[in-house]
Amino acid sequence: MANATGSRPLIGVSTYLEAGARWGVWELDAALLPAGYPRLVQRAGGLAAMLPPDAPEQAASVVARLDGLVIAGGPDVEPGRYGAERDPRTGPPAPERDAWELALIEAALAAEVPLLGICRGMQLLNVALGGTLVQHLPGHAEVVGVFGRHAVKPVPGTLYAGLVPEEMSVPTFHHQAVERLGAGLAPCAYAGDGTVEAVELPSGVGRGWVLGVQWHPEMGEDVRVMRGLVGAAG
């Protein structure tokens, strides 16, 4: 699974930027990433690099140094990004992160760098391609701060189904979801209630390997989705 230089593929993962994070004797602003993300990249055969929010105009230069890109989970996307009024149940905005990650997605699509969106990352991929979101979806995040589980069923013949052909239970925590699909995106997995749980750009679209999943593979044991990204990056 090595890249052209013979080394393990370098996978960039977007991060939070949080004020007043605490560790040891310190309380400082910090770039944060739950450890499940780099661990999953490593278990799948890649090298993980954290990508804290930066100036959007730097995104193409950053992506050019990567073999693959993960847009991680996190806060709700600002509804104005997809032309919607804010629902009172939508979480606080993260404008710097929205701008940075949208720029990363656009750069990865333009350069055909393999791209995986996780939860918020899938939603942001949809928004980047002109799609919209349901701002509140009951039943998919039942307890605040606790991951739940539910089954997702792949769509036969899709990229995702080629990685995970069976219906399976996945770790999940989200209260928003895809409403109108972005340009070129196709659904590739559904929850039992019909919610779109994964999207992809089919191979004929010409944007490279692009997949988004609504759940959190970094919170489970199955590495097949991330292994697919690392394999494409190699």
Buried (B, 14 or more C-beta within 10 A) or exposed (E): EEBEEEEBBBBBBBBBBEEEBEEEEEEEEBBBBBEBBBBBBBBBBBBBBBBBBBEBEEBBEBBEEBBBBBBBBBBBBBBEBBEBEEEEEBBEBBEBBBBBBBBBBBBBBEBEBBBBBBBBBBBBBBBBBBBBBBBBBEEBBEEEEEBBEBBBBBBEEBBBBEBBEEEBEBBBBBBBBBBEBBEBBBBBBBBEEEBBBBBBBBEEBEBBBBBBBBBBBBBBEBBBBBBBBBBBBB
